[in-house]
Amino acid sequence: MQIEGKVVLITGASEGIGAACARAFRDRGANVCLTARSEENLRAVADPRDLVIPADLLVKASPQLIVDETIAKYGRIDVLVNNAGAGLYEPAHLGSPELATRLFQLNLFAPLELIRCAVPHMKQQSSGTIVNVSSIAGCVSLPWFTLYSATKSALLSLTDGLRVELRRWGIHCICVCPGYVRTRFQHNLISGEVPPALAPLKQRWSISPEQCADAIADGVIRGARTVVTPRSGWLLIAAAGLFPSLVDRQLESILLRELKSPEAEAA
């Protein structure tokens, strides 16, 4: 797909990956529509040419409102980037059902509702690209991040199914699986704290929001099926597929030894 002149709608666009995506698509000549909860933060990262739509995706009417305002201004949506989401650090077997439900609403059902609102317009124009930002944690479940991994795995599966469902109308679906991206994501958690012992792993494997956004924009241009960034993330995904028991043991080692959890100390 050629990006120049296309209409790109980005959720979670007030900071991090979303704000970087706005710059990346704008620099490639797209008309950019930004949405997030904070109008002040959106205005801080938006260009005067951008359409800014403050909205809370957990409010039932918001997805349709976002799509309607985009269509009212531009008459079409060429690319939908479902980037908004949240994290949760706590053991799945001990966590709050209410927090788990909220996490699934943010990371799965809100993107799905936006897709449902945008797809009729994409069908009408016989083209479109849906980009769902999942995670490497959606490909390999991380035990300190189990519920988050579950939501991102569900989003990955949704993307794969939609790709087949929507192809006949010229609509393409891309799943993006970033590793650790240097954003404020860790400060915007629904609950829990980042285990301190993960700091060396984050330092070693992290990428900038700009690197992630460039990978997303380039993936849209070339019509990728899956974007894993950094590309070294494919090694973990491949290892988990080929040697699942070995990867499980390594993850357990990180969880119990390096993180020094209460369960490990009790054992």
C-alpha positions as CSV (number, residue, x, y, z in Angstrom):
1,M,0.0,0.0,0.0
2,Q,1.2,3.5,-0.8
3,I,0.8,5.6,2.3
4,E,0.8,9.1,0.8
5,G,-2.6,10.7,0.9
6,K,-4.1,7.8,2.9
7,V,-6.2,8.3,6.0
8,V,-4.7,6.6,9.1
9,L,-6.6,6.3,12.4
10,I,-4.5,5.6,15.4
11,T,-5.7,4.8,18.9
12,G,-3.6,5.4,22.0
13,A,-1.9,8.2,20.1
14,S,-1.1,10.6,22.9
15,E,2.2,9.0,23.8
16,G,4.6,6.1,23.2
17,I,4.0,3.9,20.2
18,G,0.9,5.7,19.1
19,A,2.5,9.1,19.1
20,A,5.5,7.7,17.2
21,C,3.1,6.1,14.7
22,A,1.5,9.4,14.1
23,R,4.9,10.9,13.2
24,A,5.8,7.9,11.1
25,F,2.7,7.9,9.0
26,R,2.6,11.7,8.8
27,D,6.2,11.8,7.5
28,R,5.2,9.3,4.8
29,G,2.4,11.7,3.6
30,A,-0.6,10.3,5.3
31,N,-3.6,12.1,6.8
32,V,-3.5,11.2,10.5
33,C,-6.3,10.9,12.9
34,L,-5.4,10.6,16.6
35,T,-7.5,9.4,19.5
36,A,-6.8,8.9,23.2
37,R,-8.4,9.9,26.4
38,S,-6.4,13.1,27.1
39,E,-7.1,15.9,24.7
40,E,-4.2,17.9,26.2
41,N,-1.7,15.1,25.5
42,L,-3.1,14.6,22.0
43,R,-2.7,18.3,21.2
44,A,0.9,18.1,22.5
45,V,1.9,15.5,19.9
46,A,-0.5,16.4,17.0
47,D,0.4,18.4,14.0
48,P,-2.1,21.3,13.1
49,R,-3.2,19.2,10.1
50,D,-4.1,16.2,12.2
51,L,-7.6,15.3,13.3
52,V,-7.7,15.0,17.1
53,I,-10.6,13.0,18.7
54,P,-10.5,12.7,22.5
55,A,-12.3,9.6,23.6
56,D,-12.3,6.8,26.1
57,L,-12.5,3.5,24.4
58,L,-14.2,1.9,27.4
59,V,-17.2,4.2,26.9
60,K,-19.7,2.2,24.7
61,A,-20.4,5.0,22.2
62,S,-16.7,6.0,21.7
63,P,-15.7,3.6,18.9
64,Q,-18.6,4.7,16.6
65,L,-18.0,8.3,17.5
66,I,-14.3,8.0,16.5
67,V,-15.1,6.4,13.2
68,D,-17.9,8.8,12.4
69,E,-15.7,11.9,13.0
70,T,-13.0,10.4,10.8
71,I,-15.4,9.7,8.0
72,A,-17.0,13.1,8.4
73,K,-13.6,14.8,7.8
74,Y,-12.0,12.5,5.3
75,G,-14.8,10.3,3.8
76,R,-12.8,7.1,4.3
77,I,-10.4,5.1,6.6
78,D,-7.5,3.5,4.9
79,V,-5.6,2.2,7.9
80,L,-6.8,1.5,11.4
81,V,-4.0,1.1,14.0
82,N,-5.4,-0.5,17.2
83,N,-2.6,0.5,19.5
84,A,-4.3,1.5,22.7
85,G,-4.0,-1.0,25.6
86,A,-2.8,-1.5,29.1
87,G,-0.7,-3.9,31.2
88,L,-1.1,-5.9,34.4
89,Y,1.6,-7.4,36.5
90,E,0.2,-10.0,38.9
91,P,-0.2,-13.8,39.1
92,A,-3.2,-14.9,37.1
93,H,-4.3,-17.3,39.8
94,L,-4.3,-14.6,42.5
95,G,-5.5,-11.6,40.5
96,S,-8.8,-9.7,40.7
97,P,-11.5,-10.9,38.2
98,E,-12.6,-7.2,37.8
99,L,-9.1,-6.1,36.8
100,A,-8.8,-9.1,34.4
101,T,-12.1,-8.1,32.8
102,R,-11.0,-4.5,32.4
103,L,-7.8,-5.7,30.8
104,F,-9.6,-7.8,28.2
105,Q,-12.0,-4.9,27.5
106,L,-9.1,-2.5,26.8
107,N,-6.8,-4.9,24.9
108,L,-9.3,-7.0,23.0
109,F,-12.9,-5.9,23.0
110,A,-12.2,-2.2,22.4
111,P,-10.1,-3.0,19.3
112,L,-12.8,-5.4,18.1
113,E,-15.5,-2.7,18.5
114,L,-13.4,-0.2,16.5
115,I,-12.9,-2.9,13.8
116,R,-16.7,-3.5,13.6
117,C,-17.3,0.2,13.2
118,A,-14.6,0.7,10.6
119,V,-15.1,-2.4,8.4
120,P,-18.4,-1.3,6.7
121,H,-16.5,1.8,5.4
122,M,-13.6,-0.3,4.2
123,K,-15.9,-2.7,2.5
124,Q,-17.6,0.2,0.7
125,Q,-14.2,1.4,-0.6
126,S,-13.0,-2.2,-1.3
127,S,-9.8,-1.6,0.5
128,G,-8.3,-1.0,3.9
129,T,-5.7,-2.2,6.4
130,I,-6.3,-3.1,10.0
131,V,-3.2,-3.1,12.2
132,N,-3.6,-4.8,15.6
133,V,-0.7,-4.1,18.0
134,S,-0.2,-7.3,20.0
135,S,3.1,-8.3,21.6
136,I,5.8,-10.9,21.6
137,A,4.1,-11.8,24.9
138,G,1.1,-12.7,22.8
139,C,3.2,-15.3,21.0
140,V,5.1,-16.6,24.1
141,S,3.2,-16.3,27.4
142,L,5.3,-14.6,30.1
143,P,4.5,-15.9,33.6
144,W,5.0,-12.5,35.2
145,F,2.6,-11.0,32.7
146,T,0.1,-13.9,32.2
147,L,-3.2,-12.1,31.8
148,Y,-1.6,-9.5,29.5
149,S,-0.2,-12.3,27.4
150,A,-3.6,-13.9,27.2
151,T,-5.2,-10.6,25.9
152,K,-2.5,-10.2,23.3
153,S,-2.6,-13.8,22.2
154,A,-6.4,-13.4,21.7
155,L,-5.7,-10.2,19.7
156,L,-3.2,-12.1,17.5
157,S,-5.8,-14.9,16.9
158,L,-8.5,-12.4,16.1
159,T,-6.2,-10.8,13.5
160,D,-5.4,-14.1,11.9
161,G,-9.1,-14.9,11.6
162,L,-10.1,-11.5,10.4
163,R,-7.4,-11.7,7.7
164,V,-9.3,-14.6,6.1
165,E,-12.8,-13.2,6.8
166,L,-12.1,-9.8,5.2
167,R,-9.7,-10.6,2.3
168,R,-12.6,-10.9,-0.2
169,W,-13.3,-7.2,0.3
170,G,-9.7,-6.1,-0.2
171,I,-9.1,-5.6,3.5
172,H,-5.8,-6.7,4.9
173,C,-5.0,-7.4,8.5
174,I,-1.6,-7.1,10.2
175,C,-0.5,-8.3,13.6
176,V,2.3,-6.3,15.2
177,C,4.3,-8.0,18.0
178,P,6.7,-5.7,19.7
179,G,9.1,-6.7,22.4
180,Y,10.0,-4.2,25.2
181,V,9.5,-0.7,23.9
182,R,10.9,2.3,25.9
183,T,7.6,4.1,26.7
184,R,5.6,5.0,29.8
185,F,3.7,1.7,29.4
186,Q,5.2,0.5,32.7
187,H,3.9,3.6,34.5
188,N,0.3,3.2,33.1
189,L,-0.4,-0.3,34.5
190,I,-3.8,-1.3,35.6
191,S,-2.2,-3.0,38.6
192,G,1.1,-4.4,39.8
193,E,4.7,-3.3,39.4
194,V,7.5,-4.3,37.1
195,P,9.7,-6.9,38.8
196,P,13.1,-5.2,39.4
197,A,15.0,-8.2,38.1
198,L,13.6,-7.7,34.6
199,A,15.6,-4.5,34.2
200,P,18.6,-6.2,32.6
201,L,16.3,-8.0,30.1
202,K,14.6,-4.8,29.2
203,Q,17.9,-3.0,28.8
204,R,19.2,-5.7,26.5
205,W,16.2,-6.2,24.2
206,S,14.4,-2.8,24.2
207,I,13.7,-0.6,21.2
208,S,12.5,3.0,20.9
209,P,8.9,3.9,20.0
210,E,10.2,5.3,16.8
211,Q,11.8,2.0,15.8
212,C,8.5,0.3,16.5
213,A,6.5,2.8,14.6
214,D,8.8,2.7,11.6
215,A,8.4,-1.1,11.6
216,I,4.6,-0.7,11.7
217,A,4.5,1.8,8.8
218,D,6.9,-0.2,6.7
219,G,4.8,-3.3,7.4
220,V,1.7,-1.5,6.1
221,I,3.5,-0.4,3.0
222,R,4.7,-3.9,2.1
223,G,1.5,-5.6,3.1
224,A,3.1,-7.7,5.9
225,R,1.1,-10.4,7.6
226,T,3.0,-10.2,11.0
227,V,5.5,-7.6,12.2
228,V,7.9,-8.7,15.0
229,T,10.1,-5.9,16.3
230,P,12.9,-6.2,17.1
231,R,13.5,-9.0,14.6
232,S,15.4,-10.9,17.3
233,G,12.0,-11.6,18.8
234,W,11.5,-14.2,16.2
235,L,14.2,-16.3,18.0
236,L,12.1,-16.5,21.1
237,I,9.0,-17.3,19.1
238,A,10.8,-20.0,17.2
239,A,12.4,-21.4,20.3
240,A,9.0,-21.6,22.0
241,G,7.6,-23.4,19.0
242,L,10.4,-25.9,18.6
243,F,11.5,-26.4,22.2
244,P,8.5,-25.5,24.4
245,S,9.6,-27.4,27.5
246,L,13.0,-25.8,27.5
247,V,11.5,-22.3,27.1
248,D,9.0,-23.1,29.9
249,R,11.9,-24.0,32.2
250,Q,13.9,-20.9,31.4
251,L,10.8,-18.7,32.1
252,E,10.2,-20.5,35.3
253,S,13.8,-19.9,36.3
254,I,13.4,-16.2,35.7
255,L,10.1,-16.2,37.6
256,L,11.2,-18.2,40.7
257,R,15.0,-17.6,41.0
258,E,15.7,-14.2,39.6
259,L,12.5,-12.5,40.7
260,K,12.7,-14.2,44.1
261,S,8.9,-14.5,44.4
262,P,7.3,-15.4,47.7
263,E,6.4,-18.8,46.3
264,A,10.1,-19.4,45.5
265,E,11.2,-18.3,49.0
266,A,8.6,-20.5,50.6
267,A,9.7,-23.5,48.6
